[in-house]
Amino acid sequence: MVQAIVGANWGDEGKGKITDMLAKESDIIIRFQGGSNAGHTIINNYGKFALHLLPSGVFYQHTTNIIGNGVALNIPYLVKEVQSLVEKGVPQPHILVSDRAQILMPYHVLFDTYEEARLAGKSFGSTQSGIAPFYSDKYAKTGFQVSELYDEESLKEKVYRICEMKNVLLEHLYHKPLLDPQEVFEEMLEYRAMVDPYVCDTSAYLYEAIRQGKRILLEGQLGSLKDPDHGIYPMVTSSSTLAAYGAIGAGIPPYEIKDIITVVKAYSSAVGAGAFVSELFGDEAEELRRRGGDGGEYGATTGRPRRVGWFDAVATRYGCRIQGATEVAFTVLDVLGYLDELSVCVGYEIDGQVTKDFPTTGKLNRAKPVYVKLPGWKCDIRGIKNYGDLPGNCRSYIEFVEKEIGVKITMVSNGPGREDIILRR
């Protein structure tokens, strides 16, 4: 059976914790898109971790953790991340890397940084991890697959050809130092030595695993609203954040994905630029940011303060729909216990008309929130294990959200630890 865990909104929904919990019951966990540009925060018996490239199953000895062909593979980062786990007492995880995964190159990071600086005030709020230049190269067919590291003659010819093209941009657009193709080639040979222990035809491996009835978990990065097709374009990421892409980014048949767990935050948050209709500002925002998440609402990769706001039912309903959500995990509900009253955005007013449909970016930028107010529960709900033991106003909030988004909430997270979960299945 194949399950997917994906985000409904802008990312930062708490997917890491849910994946960590479900990984315990899984045999294989797969990262199928994105790179080291976003992080999943996990708290377990080993400590607190912000994973960036590794799947969230790396804390279990019974799991195989796969970097799929859809991932932007930063090889030195992968090795460094594995080493950092082992140094903190985590047993050496079992990792496989797709021989069709493409390599994120150091010059991708340079180009990302240079382009953000060139755009200045009109930049896309990139984490400057090289993701957009990487995917640009992939789809322009000027990237490097892991498999290409094993044919030195062909690799060297291609490196020289690509560097020639990149140097035109470096010289004439960015006015920066040029690439040395021989240095790039030698660096790629070092990459081969680093990644070689993990390289595998992961699609064939997964085909056999599915035949054997293994439990497989697809782990998405970011959320629906950061998808390049269906998100708040152009303030999006550069790979599809949708569960449907899991089949492509992992190399499995689409019909094998039976369950799509879409993670939804009990309030809204976002890192970076882009439309955010229910955003809060000033002291109200700062209080929620300070209390939020575990240690506050700050990006796991960048450390940037997250923008925060009231729960946006319009965006979340849309996010669940395009993910194909079969169930919802509702996270960080415990954070809201300090509030006397909560607002839920149930519609957008655009040019004098109220809509419950999530619009394209031009209209979204003109949208104003339409709120419904609900009473708060004014207590700490951490430690509660049964849904019926939650305060009545808390249950009312969950059930109101569930009705608005139209998908059953089967899990409620009421604390940062992996045991802080209430099941409603």
C-alpha positions in Angstrom: 0.0 0.0 0.0 1.2 3.5 -0.9 0.3 6.5 1.2 1.2 10.1 0.5 1.7 12.9 3.1 1.5 16.4 1.6 0.7 19.9 2.7 -2.5 21.8 2.1 -1.2 25.3 2.3 2.1 27.2 2.0 4.2 24.6 3.7 5.2 24.5 7.4 2.0 22.6 8.2 3.8 20.1 10.5 4.2 17.3 8.0 7.5 16.1 9.6 5.8 15.0 12.8 3.0 13.2 10.9 5.5 11.5 8.6 7.6 10.5 11.6 4.6 8.9 13.3 3.5 7.0 10.2 7.0 6.0 9.3 7.0 3.8 12.3 4.4 1.6 10.5 6.0 1.8 7.1 8.7 -0.1 5.3 9.8 2.5 2.8 9.7 6.4 2.9 10.3 8.4 -0.2 11.2 12.0 -0.9 9.8 12.7 -4.3 10.4 16.4 -5.1 12.1 19.5 -3.9 15.5 19.7 -2.3 17.2 21.1 0.8 15.3 24.4 0.5 12.6 23.5 3.1 12.8 21.6 6.4 10.7 19.1 8.4 11.1 19.5 12.1 10.9 16.3 14.1 11.1 15.8 17.9 11.8 12.3 19.1 13.9 10.3 21.7 17.1 11.3 20.0 16.3 15.0 20.2 15.0 17.8 18.0 15.9 17.7 14.3 15.3 19.8 11.2 15.6 17.4 8.2 16.0 19.1 4.8 16.9 16.4 2.2 16.5 13.2 4.1 13.1 11.4 4.4 11.6 11.5 7.8 11.9 7.7 8.3 15.6 7.9 8.9 15.1 7.5 12.7 13.8 3.9 12.3 16.1 0.9 11.7 13.4 -1.1 9.9 12.8 1.5 7.1 14.4 2.1 3.8 14.6 5.8 2.9 14.7 6.8 -0.7 15.7 10.0 -2.5 13.5 9.8 -5.6 14.3 10.9 -9.1 12.2 14.0 -8.7 14.4 15.4 -5.9 17.0 18.1 -6.4 20.0 16.1 -5.0 22.6 18.2 -3.2 25.2 15.4 -2.7 27.5 17.0 -0.1 24.4 18.2 1.8 23.0 14.6 1.8 26.3 13.2 3.2 26.5 16.0 5.8 22.9 15.5 6.9 23.5 11.7 7.4 26.7 12.4 9.4 24.9 15.0 11.6 22.3 12.3 12.6 24.9 9.7 13.4 26.9 12.2 15.5 23.7 12.8 17.6 23.3 9.1 18.3 20.9 8.1 15.5 21.9 4.7 14.1 23.1 4.8 10.5 20.0 5.0 8.3 19.4 2.8 5.3 19.3 5.1 2.3 18.9 4.6 -1.4 19.3 7.3 -4.1 17.7 7.1 -7.5 20.2 6.7 -10.4 17.8 9.0 -12.3 17.9 11.8 -9.6 19.5 15.0 -10.9 22.4 16.7 -9.1 22.1 20.1 -7.6 25.4 21.8 -8.5 27.3 24.5 -6.6 26.7 26.9 -9.5 23.0 26.5 -9.1 23.3 28.1 -5.6 25.5 30.9 -7.1 23.0 31.6 -9.8 20.1 31.6 -7.3 21.9 34.1 -5.1 22.9 36.3 -8.1 19.4 36.4 -9.6 17.8 37.3 -6.3 20.3 40.1 -5.9 19.7 41.2 -9.5 15.9 41.3 -9.0 16.3 43.2 -5.7 12.8 44.3 -4.6 11.1 42.2 -7.2 12.7 38.9 -6.0 10.7 35.7 -5.3 11.8 35.3 -1.7 14.1 32.3 -2.6 15.9 30.4 0.1 18.9 30.7 -2.3 19.4 26.9 -2.1 19.7 26.7 -5.9 16.3 25.1 -6.5 15.0 27.3 -9.3 18.2 27.2 -11.4 18.4 23.4 -10.8 14.9 22.7 -12.1 15.4 25.2 -14.9 18.4 23.2 -16.0 16.5 19.9 -15.6 13.7 20.9 -17.9 16.1 22.7 -20.3 17.9 19.3 -20.5 21.2 20.8 -19.3 21.3 19.0 -15.9 23.2 16.0 -14.7 21.7 12.7 -13.7 23.4 10.6 -11.1 23.8 7.9 -13.7 26.0 10.3 -15.8 28.7 10.3 -13.1 29.7 6.8 -14.2 30.8 7.7 -17.8 33.8 10.0 -17.3 34.5 10.7 -21.0 30.9 11.7 -21.7 30.6 13.6 -18.4 33.7 15.6 -19.0 32.5 16.7 -22.5 29.2 17.7 -21.1 30.7 19.6 -18.2 32.9 21.7 -20.5 29.9 22.4 -22.8 27.6 23.4 -19.9 30.3 25.7 -18.3 30.8 27.5 -21.6 27.1 28.4 -21.6 26.9 29.3 -17.9 30.0 31.5 -18.2 28.2 33.7 -20.8 25.6 34.6 -18.1 28.2 35.0 -15.4 30.3 37.4 -17.5 27.6 39.4 -19.2 24.5 39.3 -17.0 25.9 38.9 -13.4 29.4 40.2 -13.9 30.8 37.5 -11.6 33.8 35.1 -11.7 33.7 32.4 -14.4 33.4 28.7 -13.8 36.5 26.5 -14.3 35.2 23.4 -16.1 38.1 21.2 -15.0 37.4 22.1 -11.3 33.7 21.4 -11.9 34.5 18.0 -13.5 36.8 17.0 -10.6 34.2 18.0 -8.1 31.7 15.7 -9.8 34.1 12.8 -9.5 34.2 13.5 -5.8 30.4 13.5 -5.8 30.4 10.1 -7.4 32.5 8.7 -4.5 30.2 10.3 -2.0 26.9 9.0 -3.4 28.1 5.7 -4.8 27.1 3.6 -1.7 23.5 4.7 -2.0 22.9 4.6 -5.8 20.1 2.2 -7.0 17.5 1.8 -9.6 14.9 2.9 -7.1 11.9 2.5 -9.5 12.7 -1.2 -10.0 13.2 -1.5 -6.3 9.8 0.0 -5.6 8.1 -2.1 -8.2 9.2 -5.2 -6.4 8.4 -3.7 -3.0 4.8 -3.0 -4.2 4.5 -6.6 -5.5 5.6 -7.8 -2.1 2.9 -5.7 -0.3 5.3 -3.4 1.5 4.0 -0.3 3.2 5.3 2.8 1.3 5.1 6.4 2.3 5.5 9.4 -0.1 6.7 12.5 1.7 6.0 15.8 0.1 7.8 19.1 0.7 6.0 22.5 1.1 2.3 22.6 0.2 -0.5 23.0 -2.4 -0.1 26.8 -2.6 3.6 26.6 -3.5 2.9 24.3 -6.5 4.1 25.9 -9.8 0.9 25.1 -11.6 -1.8 25.4 -8.9 -0.2 27.7 -6.4 0.2 31.4 -5.9 2.4 31.7 -9.1 5.0 33.2 -9.4 5.7 33.1 -5.6 5.9 29.3 -5.7 8.6 26.6 -5.6 10.0 25.0 -8.8 8.7 21.4 -8.4 5.2 20.1 -8.0 4.2 19.8 -4.4 1.1 17.7 -5.2 0.6 14.0 -4.3 -0.1 13.2 -7.9 3.6 14.1 -8.7 4.6 11.5 -6.1 4.1 8.8 -8.8 6.4 10.6 -11.2 9.0 11.8 -8.6 9.3 8.3 -7.1 8.8 6.2 -10.3 5.6 4.2 -9.4 2.2 3.8 -11.1 -0.3 6.6 -10.1 -3.0 4.0 -9.2 -0.8 2.6 -6.4 -1.4 5.8 -4.3 -4.3 4.7 -2.1 -4.4 7.2 0.7 -3.5 11.0 0.6 -3.1 12.4 4.0 -3.1 16.2 3.7 -1.7 18.1 6.6 -3.5 21.2 7.7 -2.4 23.7 10.3 -4.9 25.0 12.9 -3.9 28.5 11.9 -2.2 29.9 8.8 1.5 30.5 8.4 3.9 31.2 5.5 7.6 31.9 4.8 8.5 34.3 2.0 6.5 36.6 -0.3 3.1 36.1 -1.9 -0.6 36.6 -1.3 -1.8 35.7 2.2 -5.4 36.9 2.7 -5.9 36.1 6.4 -2.5 37.4 7.5 -2.2 39.1 10.9 0.1 42.0 11.7 1.5 43.8 14.7 1.3 42.6 18.3 -1.4 40.0 17.4 0.8 38.4 14.8 3.9 38.6 17.1 2.1 36.8 19.9 0.9 34.0 17.7 4.4 33.7 16.1 6.1 33.6 19.5 3.7 30.8 20.8 3.5 28.9 17.5 5.2 25.6 16.5 7.9 24.4 18.8 10.0 27.4 19.8 8.1 29.8 17.6 7.2 30.3 13.9 10.6 30.6 12.2 11.6 28.8 9.0 13.4 25.4 9.6 15.8 26.2 6.7 16.2 30.0 6.7 15.3 31.0 10.3 13.2 33.7 8.8 10.1 34.7 10.9 7.0 33.1 9.3 4.1 35.3 8.5 1.0 34.1 10.5 -2.7 34.5 10.2 -6.1 33.1 11.0 -7.2 29.8 9.5 -8.0 30.2 5.8 -10.8 27.8 4.9 -10.9 29.0 1.3 -7.2 28.3 0.7 -7.3 25.0 2.7 -10.4 23.6 0.9 -8.7 24.3 -2.4 -5.4 22.9 -1.2 -7.1 19.7 -0.1 -9.0 19.4 -3.4 -6.0 19.6 -5.6 -4.1 17.2 -3.4 -6.9 14.7 -3.7 -7.0 14.5 0.1 -8.6 11.3 1.5 -8.1 12.4 5.1 -6.7 15.4 7.0 -4.2 15.7 9.8 -4.9 18.8 11.8 -1.7 20.2 13.5 -0.5 22.7 16.2 -4.0 23.0 17.7 -2.6 23.4 21.2 -1.0 26.7 20.2 -4.4 28.4 20.1 -5.4 27.8 23.7 -4.5 31.3 24.8 -7.2 33.0 22.7 -10.6 34.3 23.9 -11.9 34.2 20.4 -10.7 32.8 17.0 -11.5 33.9 13.5 -11.8 31.6 10.5 -11.6 33.0 7.0 -14.6 31.5 5.2 -14.7 33.6 2.0 -12.9 36.2 0.0 -14.4 39.5 -1.0 -13.0 40.4 -4.5 -14.2 43.6 -6.2 -17.3 43.7 -4.1 -18.2 40.0 -4.6 -17.8 37.2 -2.0 -16.4 33.9 -3.3 -15.5 30.6 -1.5 -13.4 29.5 -4.5 -9.6 30.1 -4.4 -8.7 32.4 -7.3 -5.7 33.0 -9.5 -3.0 35.3 -8.3 -4.2 38.6 -9.8 -7.6 38.3 -8.1 -6.0 36.9 -5.0 -4.0 40.0 -4.5 -7.2 42.0 -4.4 -9.0 39.6 -2.0 -10.2 40.7 1.5 -11.0 38.1 4.2 -14.6 37.3 5.2 -14.4 36.0 8.8 -16.6 33.9 11.1 -15.7 34.2 14.8 -15.7 31.2 17.2 -15.2 31.1 21.0 -11.8 30.0 22.3 -11.3 27.2 24.8 -8.8 29.0 27.1 -6.8 26.1 28.4 -3.9 23.8 27.6 -4.9 20.7 25.6 -1.5 19.0 25.6 -1.6 15.5 27.1 -5.2 14.8 26.1 -5.4 11.4 24.3 -9.1 11.0 23.5 -11.1 13.3 21.2 -14.1 13.4 23.6 -11.9 14.8 26.4 -11.1 18.0 24.4 -13.0 21.1 25.6 -16.3 21.6 23.8 -15.2 24.8 22.1 -12.1 23.1 20.8 -14.1 20.3 19.3 -16.5 22.8 17.8 -13.5 24.6 16.2 -12.3 21.3 14.7 -15.7 20.3 13.4 -16.3 23.8 11.9 -13.0 23.5 10.0 -13.8 20.0 8.9 -17.2 21.1 7.5 -15.6 24.0 5.7 -12.8 22.0 4.0 -15.1 19.0 3.2 -12.6 16.3 4.2 -12.6 14.2 7.4 -10.1 15.2 10.0 -8.7 11.9 11.2 -5.8 13.1 13.3 -5.4 16.0 15.7 -2.0 17.0 16.8 -2.0 18.7 20.2 1.7 19.0 21.0 5.2 18.8 19.4 6.0 15.2 20.5 5.3 12.2 18.3 2.9 10.9 21.0 0.9 14.1 21.1 -1.8 12.9 18.6 -5.5 12.2 18.9 -6.9 9.7 16.4 -10.4 10.2 15.0 -10.4 7.4 12.5 
